[in-house]
């Protein structure tokens, strides 16, 4: 018999603010860029997660999903 434990931790992050969001526009799959606030929000999430180990990462192909360095 095997005695093993399986742990699953799931992180979900929805893109930060865009200028369209700030103007009350829900853009969905329209490829808009992050606002200045959104850029700072995304950088904060990056700092929070920088030392996490991920076995899998799934991301949108929209520019705002990858524009933060």
N, CA, C and O atoms as a MOPAC input file, in Angstrom:
PM7 MOZYME 1SCF
protein

 N      0.83000 1    -1.19200 1     0.00000 1
 C      0.00000 1     0.00000 1     0.00000 1
 C      0.86600 1     1.24300 1     0.00000 1
 O      1.91900 1     1.29900 1     0.63400 1
 N      0.39800 1     2.21800 1    -0.71700 1
 C      1.08000 1     3.50200 1    -0.74700 1
 C      0.43800 1     4.44400 1     0.24600 1
 O     -0.78200 1     4.46600 1     0.41100 1
 N      1.26900 1     5.21100 1     0.89800 1
 C      0.78900 1     6.23700 1     1.80800 1
 C      1.30700 1     7.57400 1     1.28500 1
 O      2.45400 1     7.94300 1     1.54000 1
 N      0.47900 1     8.28300 1     0.57100 1
 C      0.93500 1     9.55400 1     0.01100 1
 C     -0.15400 1    10.60400 1     0.16500 1
 O     -1.34600 1    10.30000 1     0.21200 1
 N      0.28400 1    11.81400 1     0.23900 1
 C     -0.64700 1    12.94000 1     0.34300 1
 C     -0.47600 1    13.81600 1    -0.89800 1
 O      0.63100 1    13.95800 1    -1.41600 1
 N     -1.53700 1    14.37800 1    -1.35100 1
 C     -1.51800 1    15.24400 1    -2.51400 1
 C     -2.02200 1    16.61600 1    -2.09100 1
 O     -3.11000 1    16.74500 1    -1.52900 1
 N     -1.22700 1    17.62600 1    -2.36400 1
 C     -1.62900 1    18.99500 1    -2.04300 1
 C     -1.76700 1    19.78800 1    -3.32700 1
 O     -0.90100 1    19.73400 1    -4.20000 1
 N     -2.83000 1    20.50200 1    -3.43200 1
 C     -3.07000 1    21.34700 1    -4.59200 1
 C     -3.33200 1    22.75700 1    -4.09800 1
 O     -4.26100 1    23.00000 1    -3.32800 1
 N     -2.51200 1    23.66800 1    -4.54300 1
 C     -2.71000 1    25.07100 1    -4.22400 1
 C     -2.95800 1    25.78100 1    -5.53800 1
 O     -2.17700 1    25.64700 1    -6.48000 1
 N     -4.02700 1    26.52400 1    -5.60100 1
 C     -4.44800 1    27.17100 1    -6.83600 1
 C     -4.41200 1    28.68200 1    -6.64900 1
 O     -5.04500 1    29.20600 1    -5.73200 1
 N     -3.67800 1    29.39200 1    -7.50900 1
 C     -3.64000 1    30.84500 1    -7.51200 1
 C     -4.40300 1    31.32800 1    -8.73800 1
 O     -4.24500 1    30.77600 1    -9.82700 1
 N     -5.20600 1    32.32600 1    -8.57100 1
 C     -5.90000 1    32.93500 1    -9.70000 1
 C     -5.68000 1    34.43300 1    -9.64500 1
 O     -5.86900 1    35.06300 1    -8.60500 1
 N     -5.28300 1    34.99300 1   -10.76600 1
 C     -5.03500 1    36.42500 1   -10.83600 1
 C     -5.69700 1    36.96900 1   -12.08500 1
 O     -5.40900 1    36.52200 1   -13.19500 1
 N     -6.57600 1    37.92600 1   -11.90400 1
 C     -7.22700 1    38.58300 1   -13.03000 1
 C     -6.45300 1    39.86500 1   -13.30100 1
 O     -6.00000 1    40.52800 1   -12.36900 1
 N     -6.30200 1    40.21000 1   -14.55700 1
 C     -5.44100 1    41.33400 1   -14.92300 1
 C     -5.77000 1    42.60200 1   -14.14100 1
 O     -6.90200 1    42.81800 1   -13.70900 1
 N     -4.76200 1    43.41600 1   -13.97800 1
 C     -4.89000 1    44.67000 1   -13.24600 1
 C     -5.66300 1    45.69600 1   -14.08400 1
 O     -6.08300 1    45.41000 1   -15.20600 1
 N     -5.83800 1    46.87600 1   -13.52500 1
 C     -6.64400 1    47.90700 1   -14.16400 1
 C     -6.08000 1    48.36700 1   -15.51200 1
 O     -4.87400 1    48.56000 1   -15.66600 1
 N     -6.97000 1    48.53400 1   -16.46700 1
 C     -6.61600 1    49.14300 1   -17.75000 1
 C     -7.27800 1    50.51300 1   -17.81300 1
 O     -8.15100 1    50.82000 1   -17.00100 1
 N     -6.87400 1    51.32500 1   -18.76000 1
 C     -7.52300 1    52.63900 1   -18.89500 1
 C     -8.99400 1    52.46300 1   -19.26200 1
 O     -9.83000 1    53.27900 1   -18.87500 1
 N     -9.31300 1    51.41300 1   -19.99800 1
 C    -10.71800 1    51.13500 1   -20.32500 1
 C    -11.50500 1    50.82300 1   -19.05000 1
 O    -12.61400 1    51.32700 1   -18.87200 1
 N    -10.93800 1    49.98800 1   -18.15400 1
 C    -11.60600 1    49.69300 1   -16.88200 1
 C    -11.85200 1    50.96500 1   -16.08200 1
 O    -12.92900 1    51.15900 1   -15.51900 1
 N    -10.84100 1    51.82800 1   -16.04000 1
 C    -10.94000 1    53.07600 1   -15.27800 1
 C    -12.06300 1    53.96400 1   -15.80900 1
 O    -12.62900 1    54.76400 1   -15.06400 1
 N    -12.38500 1    53.82400 1   -17.09300 1
 C    -13.46600 1    54.59900 1   -17.70900 1
 C    -14.79500 1    53.85100 1   -17.72800 1
 O    -15.73600 1    54.27000 1   -18.40300 1
 N    -14.87500 1    52.73400 1   -16.98300 1
 C    -16.11700 1    51.98300 1   -16.87800 1
 C    -16.40600 1    51.06500 1   -18.04500 1
 O    -17.53200 1    50.59300 1   -18.20000 1
 N    -15.39800 1    50.80300 1   -18.87300 1
 C    -15.57200 1    49.92500 1   -20.04000 1
 C    -15.06800 1    48.53000 1   -19.68600 1
 O    -13.93200 1    48.37000 1   -19.23900 1
 N    -15.90600 1    47.53300 1   -19.88600 1
 C    -15.48600 1    46.14400 1   -19.69700 1
 C    -15.04100 1    45.64000 1   -21.06200 1
 O    -15.87000 1    45.44800 1   -21.95100 1
 N    -13.74200 1    45.42400 1   -21.23700 1
 C    -13.24100 1    45.13100 1   -22.58100 1
 C    -13.12400 1    43.65000 1   -22.90900 1
 O    -12.96500 1    43.31200 1   -24.08200 1
 N    -13.19500 1    42.76000 1   -21.94500 1
 C    -13.13200 1    41.33300 1   -22.25700 1
 C    -11.87700 1    40.96800 1   -23.01300 1
 O    -10.77700 1    41.08600 1   -22.47400 1
 N    -12.01500 1    40.52800 1   -24.24800 1
 C    -10.85700 1    40.08200 1   -25.02700 1
 C    -10.25600 1    41.18100 1   -25.90400 1
 O     -9.36000 1    40.90500 1   -26.70200 1
 N    -10.73100 1    42.41900 1   -25.76900 1
 C    -10.11400 1    43.53400 1   -26.50200 1
 C     -8.74800 1    43.78300 1   -25.87300 1
 O     -8.63400 1    43.88200 1   -24.65100 1
 N     -7.73300 1    43.88300 1   -26.68400 1
 C     -6.36100 1    43.95400 1   -26.17600 1
 C     -5.96000 1    45.38700 1   -25.80500 1
 O     -5.31700 1    46.08400 1   -26.59000 1
 N     -6.34200 1    45.80900 1   -24.61600 1
 C     -5.97500 1    47.13700 1   -24.11700 1
 C     -4.80000 1    47.02700 1   -23.15700 1
 O     -4.57400 1    45.97400 1   -22.55900 1
 N     -4.06000 1    48.10700 1   -23.01300 1
 C     -2.87900 1    48.10300 1   -22.15000 1
 C     -3.26000 1    48.45300 1   -20.71800 1
 O     -4.31500 1    49.03400 1   -20.46100 1
 N     -2.38300 1    48.08700 1   -19.79700 1
 C     -2.58700 1    48.44000 1   -18.40500 1
 C     -2.47400 1    49.94400 1   -18.22100 1
 O     -1.70600 1    50.61400 1   -18.91100 1
 N     -3.25800 1    50.46400 1   -17.27100 1
 C     -3.10800 1    51.87000 1   -16.88700 1
 C     -1.88600 1    51.97400 1   -15.97300 1
 O     -1.27400 1    50.96400 1   -15.62600 1
 N     -1.54500 1    53.18200 1   -15.59600 1
 C     -0.42300 1    53.37300 1   -14.67100 1
 C     -0.70600 1    52.67400 1   -13.34100 1
 O      0.18400 1    52.05400 1   -12.75900 1
 N     -1.94200 1    52.77600 1   -12.86800 1
 C     -2.33400 1    52.08000 1   -11.63300 1
 C     -2.25500 1    50.57200 1   -11.84100 1
 O     -1.76500 1    49.84800 1   -10.97400 1
 N     -2.73600 1    50.09600 1   -12.98900 1
 C     -2.68700 1    48.66800 1   -13.29300 1
 C     -1.27000 1    48.13000 1   -13.33100 1
 O     -1.00300 1    47.01800 1   -12.87500 1
 N     -0.36300 1    48.92500 1   -13.87600 1
 C      1.04400 1    48.52500 1   -13.91500 1
 C      1.57100 1    48.34500 1   -12.49400 1
 O      2.25600 1    47.36300 1   -12.20600 1
 N      1.25700 1    49.28500 1   -11.60700 1
 C      1.70000 1    49.18300 1   -10.20400 1
 C      1.04200 1    47.99500 1    -9.50500 1
 O      1.68100 1    47.32100 1    -8.69700 1
 N     -0.22900 1    47.73500 1    -9.80700 1
 C     -0.92200 1    46.57800 1    -9.22900 1
 C     -0.25300 1    45.27400 1    -9.65800 1
 O     -0.02700 1    44.38500 1    -8.83700 1
 N      0.05900 1    45.16700 1   -10.93900 1
 C      0.69000 1    43.95400 1   -11.45700 1
 C      2.08400 1    43.75800 1   -10.86500 1
 O      2.46800 1    42.63300 1   -10.54500 1
 N      2.84500 1    44.84500 1   -10.71600 1
 C      4.17300 1    44.75200 1   -10.09300 1
 C      4.05600 1    44.26400 1    -8.64800 1
 O      4.88000 1    43.46900 1    -8.19600 1
 N      3.04100 1    44.73300 1    -7.92200 1
 C      2.83200 1    44.30600 1    -6.53100 1
 C      2.52300 1    42.81300 1    -6.46100 1
 O      3.02800 1    42.11800 1    -5.57900 1
 N      1.70700 1    42.32100 1    -7.37400 1
 C      1.40600 1    40.88300 1    -7.41100 1
 C      2.68600 1    40.09900 1    -7.71400 1
 O      2.93500 1    39.05500 1    -7.11100 1
 N      3.48500 1    40.60000 1    -8.63800 1
 C      4.75400 1    39.94100 1    -8.97600 1
 C      5.68700 1    39.84900 1    -7.77900 1
 O      6.31200 1    38.81200 1    -7.55400 1
 N      5.78400 1    40.92800 1    -7.01000 1
 C      6.62600 1    40.89700 1    -5.81100 1
 C      6.09200 1    39.89100 1    -4.79800 1
 O      6.86600 1    39.19900 1    -4.13700 1
 N      4.78700 1    39.81400 1    -4.68000 1
 C      4.16700 1    38.88800 1    -3.72900 1
 C      4.40900 1    37.42300 1    -4.12000 1
 O      4.58000 1    36.56900 1    -3.25100 1
 N      4.42200 1    37.14000 1    -5.41200 1
 C      4.52900 1    35.75600 1    -5.89200 1
 C      5.93000 1    35.35500 1    -6.35300 1
 O      6.12800 1    34.21900 1    -6.78400 1
 N      6.89800 1    36.25400 1    -6.27300 1
 C      8.20400 1    35.99400 1    -6.89400 1
 C      8.93400 1    34.76300 1    -6.34500 1
 O      9.75000 1    34.17600 1    -7.05600 1
 N      8.66900 1    34.37100 1    -5.14200 1
 C      9.38300 1    33.22000 1    -4.57700 1
 C      8.52200 1    31.94900 1    -4.55100 1
 O      8.93500 1    30.93000 1    -3.99800 1
 N      7.34400 1    32.01200 1    -5.14200 1
 C      6.48900 1    30.83100 1    -5.23900 1
 C      7.00000 1    29.91700 1    -6.35200 1
 O      7.48600 1    30.38800 1    -7.38000 1
 N      6.88600 1    28.63500 1    -6.14100 1
 C      7.22400 1    27.66500 1    -7.18200 1
 C      5.91600 1    27.21000 1    -7.82700 1
 O      4.97800 1    26.81200 1    -7.13700 1
 N      5.86500 1    27.27300 1    -9.14000 1
 C      4.67800 1    26.84500 1    -9.87100 1
 C      5.05100 1    25.70200 1   -10.80200 1
 O      6.04000 1    25.78200 1   -11.53100 1
 N      4.26600 1    24.65100 1   -10.77700 1
 C      4.50800 1    23.55700 1   -11.71700 1
 C      3.82400 1    23.83400 1   -13.05800 1
 O      4.25400 1    23.32500 1   -14.09400 1
 N      2.76600 1    24.63400 1   -13.03800 1
 C      2.04600 1    24.99100 1   -14.26100 1
 C      1.58800 1    26.44500 1   -14.16400 1
 O      1.18600 1    26.92100 1   -13.10300 1
 N      1.66100 1    27.12800 1   -15.28800 1
 C      1.15100 1    28.49500 1   -15.37800 1
 C      0.36400 1    28.61100 1   -16.67300 1
 O      0.84700 1    28.23100 1   -17.74000 1
 N     -0.83900 1    29.13300 1   -16.57500 1
 C     -1.68800 1    29.35200 1   -17.74400 1
 C     -1.96400 1    30.84600 1   -17.82100 1
 O     -2.29100 1    31.46900 1   -16.81100 1
 N     -1.83600 1    31.41700 1   -18.99400 1
 C     -1.97600 1    32.85400 1   -19.15200 1
 C     -2.72500 1    33.19300 1   -20.43100 1
 O     -2.72500 1    32.43200 1   -21.39800 1
 N     -3.35100 1    34.33700 1   -20.40700 1
 C     -3.99100 1    34.88400 1   -21.59900 1
 C     -2.91400 1    35.26400 1   -22.61900 1
 O     -1.76300 1    35.50900 1   -22.25800 1
 N     -3.29500 1    35.30800 1   -23.87300 1
 C     -2.36500 1    35.76800 1   -24.91200 1
 C     -2.47600 1    37.27600 1   -25.15700 1
 O     -1.82700 1    37.80200 1   -26.06100 1
 N     -3.28900 1    37.97100 1   -24.36400 1
 C     -3.42700 1    39.41400 1   -24.51100 1
 C     -2.18800 1    40.12800 1   -23.97400 1
 O     -1.53300 1    39.65200 1   -23.04700 1
 N     -1.88300 1    41.26400 1   -24.56600 1
 C     -0.66900 1    42.01300 1   -24.20000 1
 C     -0.62800 1    42.35400 1   -22.71600 1
 O      0.42800 1    42.27100 1   -22.08900 1
 N     -1.77700 1    42.73900 1   -22.14700 1
 C     -1.78100 1    43.15500 1   -20.74200 1
 C     -1.41800 1    42.02100 1   -19.78200 1
 O     -1.04300 1    42.27300 1   -18.63700 1
 N     -1.52600 1    40.78200 1   -20.24300 1
 C     -1.17300 1    39.64900 1   -19.38700 1
 C      0.32500 1    39.46100 1   -19.26100 1
 O      0.78100 1    38.73600 1   -18.37700 1
 N      1.10700 1    40.10200 1   -20.13300 1
 C      2.54900 1    39.88900 1   -20.10200 1
 C      3.37100 1    41.16700 1   -20.20300 1
 O      4.59000 1    41.09100 1   -20.35400 1
 N      2.74400 1    42.33700 1   -20.12500 1
 C      3.49800 1    43.56200 1   -20.37300 1
 C      4.32700 1    44.03700 1   -19.18600 1
 O      5.15900 1    44.92800 1   -19.36000 1
 N      4.14500 1    43.49500 1   -18.00600 1
 C      4.91100 1    43.93400 1   -16.83900 1
 C      6.19400 1    43.11000 1   -16.75200 1
 O      6.15000 1    41.88000 1   -16.78800 1
 N      7.32300 1    43.78400 1   -16.64000 1
 C      8.61100 1    43.08700 1   -16.54600 1
 C      8.86800 1    42.61800 1   -15.13300 1
 O      9.90400 1    42.01100 1   -14.86200 1

